[in-house]
Amino acid sequence: MAQIRQEALKKQKSETQKSTEGFVDIGNLAQWTCSSEKSGFPIRLVRDDNIDTYWQSDGSQPHTIHIKFVKRVSIKYVSMYLQYTLDESYTPSTLRISAGTGFQDLEIVTTVQVEEPTGWVHVPVGDFGRNGLLDVHLIQIKILANHQSGKDSHVRLIKIYAPEIEQPAIAVDEIPYTSLQFISRNQLR
Amino acid sequence: MLELKTNVIQDPELKDSLDLQENDRVEIIGDAVHYIVNDHLNRVFNYTVDQQKIHAALITTFASGKKAIVVILDDIGYVYYVGDNNNDSYIINVPFSTESAWSSPSGLYLQRHRSSDENLNTDLPHIFCLNDPLDELTLIKFDGKKILSLFDSIVYVVGEIVVTHNKKEKKLSFWRSRFIDPESDQSIKSSRNRRRESSFSREKNPDLTRSDSIHYTANTRLSEKFEEQGLAYSTIFSHIESFPITGSTSFDSILGNGVLVITTLVKELEKGYMMLFRLVRDRSPYFLDSLQLHAINLSAIKSKHLQKIVVLSSKGKVSLESPMSPSLPIEGTFRSFRVHGATLYLEDTDGVQRYISLDNRASNSLVKWCLSVIRYVLPLREYEIFYTGHLYALFAFKLSHDEAFISSILACFTFFSRDKVHVEPIEDCNEAYSLSSKFHFKKEILIASQLSSHLDYSTFKNYLMPLAITLHFISEELRLDSVVKPRKDQLVALLLQITTWLKWPRYCEYYNFDIAETFLSIPLSIQVDVEEPVGPTSILQWIIECLRSQSTVPFYGLESYGLPHSCSTMFPQTLSLMQLLDCLLNPNMTLQNLVEEMVRLGISRKRCERYPFGILCIIFTVLEIAAEEYSPNWESEELRLVNRLDVDSFLHPKTPKWVFNKQDQEVKEIKALTSTVTDSTLVDTQSFHPYKVVTDMIFREDRRLAEVNKLLNYSSQITIMTEHFDVDLSSVPMQQKVAQCICVRTLSVPIGAGMLTYGSKNPLPTEKVTPRLFNFTLHLHPGTLIIQPNKEFVTQELTEWPEFNVGVALGLSISKFSKEINTSWIMFNRPETLTAYHAGFLFGLGLNGHLKALATWHSFIYLTSKHDTTSIGLLLGLASSYLGSMDAKVTKLLSVHISALLPVGSNELNISPLTQTAGILGIGLLFHDSCHRRMSEVTMEEILASNESELKNEGYKLAAGFSLGLINLGRGSNLPGMSDLKLVSRLQVGISSQATFQSLEAGSPGAIMALTMIYMKTNDLEVAKKIDIPKSRYLLDFYRPDLILLRVAGKNLIMWDEVKADYEWVKYQIPDIMLSQFDLQEKKVLSSDDLLLYNVLAGICFSLGLRFAGTGNPKAKEILINFLDSFIRLCHLPAKTHDERVTAVTVIRCTQIVALSSSCVMAGYCDLDVLRRLRVLHGRMEPVNYGAQMATHMALGILSLGGGRYSLSRSNLAIAALLISFYPQFPRTTQDNRAHLQAARNLWALAVEERCIIPRNQDTKQPCIVPLNVVQKSGAVQKLEAPILLPPYDSISSVSTLGDKYWNLKIDLDNNSDYRELLRESQTLTLMPYDRTSSKEEPLNLFPKLKDTSSPLWNLVKTSRLFQSSNSPLNVASLQESNNKTSLGVKLLLSMDFDNLTRDRLLSLQILLQFFESCWTGVLLNKFHSRQYLFLSRDLVEDLSLRVWEYVYSHNHNEESV
């Protein structure tokens, strides 16, 4: 049984990686909060890389998830793992993704309709930004509706993908050091 | 025999009101004691409760010099002090039954009641003294052989003399009492101590006390008994005289000439006795004489002039007796009499009530004055004779006061005439006519001769000269008052008569000049030879002499005639004039000193006008000069004297400001009046308020204020021009969209409107103020389409906060200085159910400090109703009313609304987060600038609390940050007792880039604000660096862009002095990495890459705006407008993509900040450049949200703060308040309070400073326009036109008014520190209208002008006789037209009265001309510097001198020809 699950997981991973090649999940840079959560199904479960666990809301719609980054980031995808077969009426159907620098200037990026999703839903938010990337400090995922007019929602995994940048030799001007001592040692001689 | 006649009392009701008994007295009436002062019941002491009989009540003076009423009951006594500032009362214990009580010079004597069966041999003392209510009773010692026996009882006390009567020996004894202080008198004390000792060891030295030379009454054993009880001696009685008299009653006394006369009556014998004692200072009085009279009643009558004894003889004759002066019999026979004050009431044998008043209650002040002077000059005995004559003339001959006085004077002279006065009766008509027009003293002389035949004036021989001289000086004094000329003439006539009799030729000649033609002298030869004294002294002549010699020549006053020097005080006018002249001619005294001297002498402006013209002109010239060079130290009196009421009302403001406003209210425009009948929706209710007069005057050149009014109007229908819209407005959804946009815009207006109407109302106690309601009606211009937003759109939630703001605006419109705001007024305005309007109204009142008047229990009623907005409004309102007071009551109220301040483990508060946010902000206001440790700690913990919840959101933490900042506002590192809190380092964690990791970011704005406010203006570089933004892009990415703005602004507020209004400084503030993108003009698209730059720029602008708030600094304005233009341009860039949209939000926010900043700089100035740009911002509809519109309207409001009457202060509190209310995170929707509590946007009211200078006309009290010269401390000179906003008070060096219409007023703020406060408080310059041109060019004579007019009315007036005299009504009327009344009046009188120049008038003119002549040289030249023509023009003076010369010449010529 465990083996099957392992395999399924592997399959899943490969599936994920296929569409996200060249991108890296930067969700760990963010602070995750949600509008409500059922006890035993906290929001951190969307970050545990386990498709069997999930976050469940506990309140009235719309449910929101806030992903707050510590710094400005450029992102390409917001990906969610939804499983209609298991969650049925708990599966979100209408999602609105907003982004901005803070709560004060959240602007709608896109609204997504999903039909009985099984597996990853990749929302290419980068397409709405500049040069295919969206610069954000804060992402808000708002679940406006569920399938079959369900009340609470299940979200199993969420990943935020940013382009994987080959860190070149660190440009001098990018180094935050300002003191003479540090600058003098920031390159290998 | 002459007898005094009495008047019949017609109306018995009135008889008590005829004369007042002037000293106070007490009367026992039943159970009460009445204290009567000046015949009016003053106090009533009631003793019904004590249920004891009142034995005695008296007024006395205790040893301490305090007057008191003493009331003695059975065993208790009450003492009430009746002094001016001492109203204590005491209860004394009376250990015996009191027979009688008498006031003594130092307290009172109490006489014990002796029962008939008392053992006569015990010989206990029965008379005690009480010297102080707190002392015990004391005994009496006797000096000499004679002592009081038990049968002696006090029957009368007067001064030192005590009269006792011995029933057994039928003897009347007189004693002198002396008070000795038992404390100070060593011999007594020691003897007392010895007595104490001796009580234990009596056997050892029983004779010790006997060795004392003083005898005392009781036998040793008994007296010791008293002494053991602690009784001491305090008074010594020494025997004077004893008479064997029995049954004597009704004692009374009069005192005169050092002789005390005590009278007593023995009813059975129908005899009265007078005992005369000579009083000698510090020695025992000695007995002079005793007289016996037949009398059935006796009483003393004391008037100011005479002290007499009224004697009623058995025959019914009443006479006034005194041992020294002649007796005055009264006509008629009488049954009884009584004395009340100086009035004698009589009942004659027919039962008719009559009275006679001895006191000369003359209506005639001249007679009164003359009498008092004569009283001073004559010895008492002579004066009594003189006054007796006066009384005879009054009452026996029924003369008037004047005639009586003249007769009594003449009588002194006629006495020395041998021949009978022969006055022939008036025979023919001609003579009668000629007599009636002339002065003559026929009647008076006739009576005088009768008087002199009755009274013995023989001692007057030596006093004739002083009497005449005294009258002469009185007449001289009268010459100094032009009003009393008829009285003076009468007196001069009397003098002429006297001097003719005395054969004093020089005096006769002198008086002849005055009245020769109108006086008929009656010849009489006087047998006594009185040598003529030195020539008649003329005060006017003396003034001329002084002016000529420019020094005070000696004046032959009364003292030079052998009269006492102190006599001169009897002539106040002469004395003060001499002092003034001395002042004028003293080279060391300035003209200002002269004015001070005048005030000291009590000479008012009115009094000056009564001086003879010459003196008047000199004094007015001085006053005129002093008016221009007033001394800054002068009090009101001096300033009033020189007629500088403007300076006076500035330096000594008396009327509160709101009094002025009432007057303004009366001025209503026609528009306002008609508004009541026309449709109310069409009337702009905002456009008229009490200050409209002033604000209209400030912006009199254009209609900018009307425009602002229109923009900030939320209560009337809005018309929009459809052609300005690209979209098609014909479809209903589109219309609805527009309507909703406009609706949101309207909702954002109230805060701004509140700024415009700030402090414009002074409601009456009965006036209900009602909020103006929103009107969302929209009129599409071409056409008549009127649309409303959907009912579903306008929900209660949508309008709740805007309504709150409307309420605040209404509350703030009530002036800070309103006096009528109290609990009942607030309750009167309270609606049935609590609304957001009322909540805001409470907050608004609180901001202006009016909630201090709210009773505590009313606040509980408000709070227990749990109406959210009401709680917020009330808590914030109370906190701001009690700003910085740490009031315990309000602290409690706030604490129960903040969970953080409740003890750990207490129940969850069921209070909304917003109320808690308001509560924690309220704590900051309440503890403002207190450095309260506990509150600082709590607020800091709240900022840094990491668990973000619904309650502790960003807004709550920000409020906590503000609170922390307010508590320690501007203290910097100087925080007493808080070093262990590590405020800086802990707050720094909250704002570091790591904050997000620790979930602290929500607290970052609060932490930044707290640090900024604590270190505000400290120029602390260390802390500024900590707040400042990092310089590298990598690190910058870690910060939320909007926090960058706060950090930049915060850093600059700390480095307050570094902030400069120039581009160099601005550029220096921008981090190097952004410099390349610095130019906003080049931005073609909105990009989120520029977010940081925009925020940095807005931050710089925000700090500039606050740094130069209210200064109107032109450079700062230029920079800010430059940025504002750039940002407005950026706002118009398309925002389609997400990135652009996100950037657009920031751009709009930054635009608002820059707009607000530029308004801040120009606060109250209503600057047109800023106004134009704000109008553009107001006109936007999409995609602007509620917050942005709110900011625009706040900017508009600040720009026109209070209609241009207010500006912003730059105190720490003001900057903090501005920081809070302009906090650059505006709500996105009307319900949004997430980042910042909307209610706190109204705190700007704490930063308002009233700085508009309003000149007012002194006469009309109406504001007026006057050019001003304002010198700043930097030396810059500004020319302004008041009313206008002044620069900040601290930067002004002096303010002076210019222009010709008003007296120039210069206020030097640098030299007088008080002036700055005065100006800050009043902001009013009261100006005196002054017509500089009139005094110089006005024609010499009004006649030619009037004669030219040809109206028939004028002709009539011209021919009438009235017009010919100088005081004609016409002249008075024409005078009043002129501003400079006195000057013109004097000129007219001077020029018109040449036809009948009297000598005095001529002298007066000579004084004037001499003055002008003297002004060319000497002391007067130095003082006047040819300014002597200020009051009278040079032409006039020259013309006058010519006329005088002509007159004198012709006069002399006539005389020669005659």
Contacts between the chains, C-beta under 8 A, distances in Angstrom:
chain1	res1	chain2	res2	distance
A	31	B	996	6.3
A	31	B	997	7.7
A	31	B	999	6.5
A	33	B	948	7.8
A	68	B	996	6.8
A	68	B	1001	7.6
A	69	B	996	7.9
A	70	B	993	7.6
A	70	B	996	4.3
A	70	B	997	6.1
A	70	B	1038	6.3
A	71	B	993	7.9
A	71	B	1037	4.4
A	71	B	1038	4.4
A	72	B	1037	4.4
A	72	B	1038	7.9
A	99	B	1138	6.8
A	99	B	1142	7.3
A	100	B	1142	5.1
A	100	B	1145	7.3
A	101	B	1040	5.8
A	101	B	1041	4.9
A	101	B	1042	6.9
A	101	B	1088	7.7
A	101	B	1091	6.6
A	101	B	1142	6.7
A	101	B	1146	7.5
A	102	B	1040	5.0
A	102	B	1041	7.8
A	102	B	1042	6.1
A	103	B	954	7.7
A	103	B	1234	6.5
A	103	B	1235	7.3
A	104	B	1042	6.3
A	104	B	1145	7.3
A	104	B	1149	7.8
A	104	B	1225	5.9
A	104	B	1228	7.0
A	104	B	1235	6.1
A	105	B	1042	7.9
A	105	B	1142	5.5
A	105	B	1145	3.8
A	105	B	1146	6.3
A	105	B	1149	8.0
A	107	B	1138	5.6
A	107	B	1141	4.4
A	107	B	1142	5.0
A	107	B	1145	7.0
A	108	B	1138	7.6
A	109	B	1138	5.1
A	128	B	1137	6.7
A	128	B	1138	4.6
A	129	B	1137	7.3
A	129	B	1138	6.1
A	129	B	1139	5.3
A	130	B	1087	7.2
A	130	B	1088	7.7
A	130	B	1137	7.2
A	130	B	1139	5.1
A	134	B	1138	6.8
A	134	B	1139	7.4
A	135	B	1088	5.0
A	135	B	1089	7.9
A	135	B	1139	6.7
A	137	B	1040	6.1
A	137	B	1041	7.9
A	173	B	1032	7.9
A	174	B	1032	8.0
A	174	B	1033	7.6
A	174	B	1034	5.7
A	175	B	1032	7.8
A	175	B	1034	7.5
A	176	B	1030	7.4
A	176	B	1032	4.8
A	176	B	1034	4.8
A	176	B	1035	5.1
A	178	B	1031	6.7
A	178	B	1032	7.1
